[in-house]
Amino acid sequence: MEQNKKACTRASQNKYLIGALVIAPMVLTLAACGGGTSGGSAATKTPAATAAAESNPAFVKAQELFTTNKCISCHGVDLAGKVGPKTNLQKVGSRLSSEQIANKIKNGGGGMPVYKTTISEEEIGLLSEWLNSKK
């Protein structure tokens, strides 16, 4: 009888441990990537500002979008990435075309959330052109 009680207690503890191990990464992923609403504060320093980018109004707008849509949660203010090597965007333009970048923003995948219902086609274009300039 005592062995059955210990076995049930151990099984119950394992069940909770497994549940915590499954849920914790999901919660962390959702918290890290943010919601993607475009109504955030632009008071945060825009990412990876360079002299050339600051002189291009489209790139300035893209940097603002990058910040207000919480992209910095996963990609970082300096685009170095915060959630593994795939989130580093510092030289993304040398790996992906503007169209490929736009597709990734629209449809997500591999941990990237979908933004086609959150930001406009024009905004996706601005972001993809700006990111494509990172070579």
DOFI-679706 format. One record per residue (C-alpha): x, y, z; residue number from 1; residue in one letter. Coordinates in nm, 2 decimals, padded with zeros to 4 digits. Layout:
# DOFI-679706
REC   east  north     up num residu
REC      X      Y      Z NUM      A
...
This chain:
# DOFI-679706
REC   east  north     up num residu
REC  00.00  00.00  00.00   1      M
REC  00.28  00.24  00.09   2      E
REC  00.46  00.17 -00.24   3      Q
REC  00.14  00.25 -00.44   4      N
REC  00.11  00.58 -00.26   5      K
REC  00.47  00.67 -00.33   6      K
REC  00.43  00.57 -00.70   7      A
REC  00.12  00.78 -00.73   8      C
REC  00.29  01.08 -00.57   9      T
REC  00.59  01.04 -00.79  10      R
REC  00.38  01.02 -01.11  11      A
REC  00.18  01.32 -01.00  12      S
REC  00.50  01.52 -00.95  13      Q
REC  00.64  01.41 -01.29  14      N
REC  00.32  01.52 -01.46  15      K
REC  00.34  01.87 -01.31  16      Y
REC  00.71  01.89 -01.40  17      L
REC  00.65  01.79 -01.76  18      I
REC  00.36  02.03 -01.79  19      G
REC  00.58  02.32 -01.66  20      A
REC  00.86  02.23 -01.90  21      L
REC  00.62  02.23 -02.19  22      V
REC  00.44  02.55 -02.10  23      I
REC  00.74  02.77 -01.99  24      A
REC  00.91  02.79 -02.33  25      P
REC  00.57  02.88 -02.49  26      M
REC  00.51  03.16 -02.24  27      V
REC  00.86  03.29 -02.28  28      L
REC  00.83  03.29 -02.66  29      T
REC  00.50  03.48 -02.66  30      L
REC  00.63  03.73 -02.41  31      A
REC  00.96  03.79 -02.59  32      A
REC  00.81  03.85 -02.94  33      C
REC  00.54  04.10 -02.82  34      G
REC  00.20  04.15 -02.96  35      G
REC  00.28  04.34 -03.28  36      G
REC  00.04  04.63 -03.23  37      T
REC  00.14  04.94 -03.40  38      S
REC  00.02  05.17 -03.12  39      G
REC  00.34  05.18 -02.91  40      G
REC  00.56  05.45 -02.79  41      S
REC  00.82  05.58 -03.04  42      A
REC  01.02  05.73 -02.75  43      A
REC  01.25  05.43 -02.75  44      T
REC  01.57  05.48 -02.94  45      K
REC  01.53  05.35 -03.30  46      T
REC  01.75  05.05 -03.38  47      P
REC  02.07  05.05 -03.58  48      A
REC  02.06  05.42 -03.67  49      A
REC  02.32  05.51 -03.92  50      T
REC  02.39  05.84 -04.09  51      A
REC  02.26  05.71 -04.43  52      A
REC  01.95  05.56 -04.27  53      A
REC  01.88  05.88 -04.08  54      E
REC  01.89  06.08 -04.40  55      S
REC  01.64  05.85 -04.58  56      N
REC  01.28  05.93 -04.45  57      P
REC  01.16  05.58 -04.56  58      A
REC  01.43  05.41 -04.35  59      F
REC  01.35  05.64 -04.05  60      V
REC  00.98  05.53 -04.08  61      K
REC  01.09  05.17 -04.10  62      A
REC  01.30  05.20 -03.79  63      Q
REC  01.00  05.35 -03.60  64      E
REC  00.78  05.06 -03.72  65      L
REC  01.05  04.82 -03.60  66      F
REC  01.03  04.97 -03.26  67      T
REC  00.66  05.03 -03.23  68      T
REC  00.57  04.67 -03.34  69      N
REC  00.80  04.53 -03.07  70      K
REC  01.04  04.37 -03.32  71      C
REC  01.32  04.46 -03.09  72      I
REC  01.19  04.21 -02.84  73      S
REC  01.34  03.93 -03.05  74      C
REC  01.58  04.11 -03.28  75      H
REC  01.73  04.36 -03.04  76      G
REC  01.78  04.74 -03.07  77      V
REC  02.10  04.68 -03.26  78      D
REC  01.95  04.39 -03.48  79      L
REC  02.20  04.15 -03.32  80      A
REC  01.92  03.91 -03.22  81      G
REC  01.81  03.81 -02.88  82      K
REC  01.65  03.46 -02.94  83      V
REC  01.92  03.28 -03.12  84      G
REC  02.13  03.33 -03.44  85      P
REC  01.83  03.33 -03.67  86      K
REC  01.70  03.65 -03.51  87      T
REC  02.02  03.84 -03.60  88      N
REC  01.93  04.09 -03.88  89      L
REC  02.25  04.29 -03.90  90      Q
REC  02.34  04.14 -04.24  91      K
REC  02.00  04.00 -04.34  92      V
REC  02.01  04.18 -04.68  93      G
REC  02.31  03.97 -04.78  94      S
REC  02.12  03.65 -04.71  95      R
REC  01.76  03.73 -04.82  96      L
REC  01.61  03.95 -05.10  97      S
REC  01.36  04.22 -05.02  98      S
REC  01.08  03.99 -05.13  99      E
REC  01.19  03.71 -04.91 100      Q
REC  01.21  03.95 -04.61 101      I
REC  00.86  04.08 -04.69 102      A
REC  00.73  03.72 -04.71 103      N
REC  00.88  03.64 -04.37 104      K
REC  00.73  03.95 -04.21 105      I
REC  00.39  03.87 -04.37 106      K
REC  00.37  03.50 -04.30 107      N
REC  00.61  03.44 -04.01 108      G
REC  00.75  03.09 -03.95 109      G
REC  01.03  02.94 -03.75 110      G
REC  00.94  03.14 -03.44 111      G
REC  00.86  03.46 -03.62 112      M
REC  00.50  03.57 -03.57 113      P
REC  00.27  03.66 -03.86 114      V
REC  00.23  04.03 -03.92 115      Y
REC  00.02  04.05 -04.24 116      K
REC -00.29  04.12 -04.04 117      T
REC -00.12  04.36 -03.80 118      T
REC  00.07  04.60 -04.03 119      I
REC -00.01  04.73 -04.38 120      S
REC  00.14  04.61 -04.70 121      E
REC  00.31  04.95 -04.74 122      E
REC  00.47  04.92 -04.39 123      E
REC  00.59  04.57 -04.47 124      I
REC  00.75  04.71 -04.78 125      G
REC  00.92  04.98 -04.58 126      L
REC  01.05  04.73 -04.33 127      L
REC  01.17  04.49 -04.60 128      S
REC  01.35  04.75 -04.80 129      E
REC  01.52  04.89 -04.48 130      W
REC  01.62  04.54 -04.37 131      L
REC  01.74  04.45 -04.72 132      N
REC  01.99  04.74 -04.69 133      S
REC  02.16  04.56 -04.40 134      K
REC  02.45  04.39 -04.58 135      K
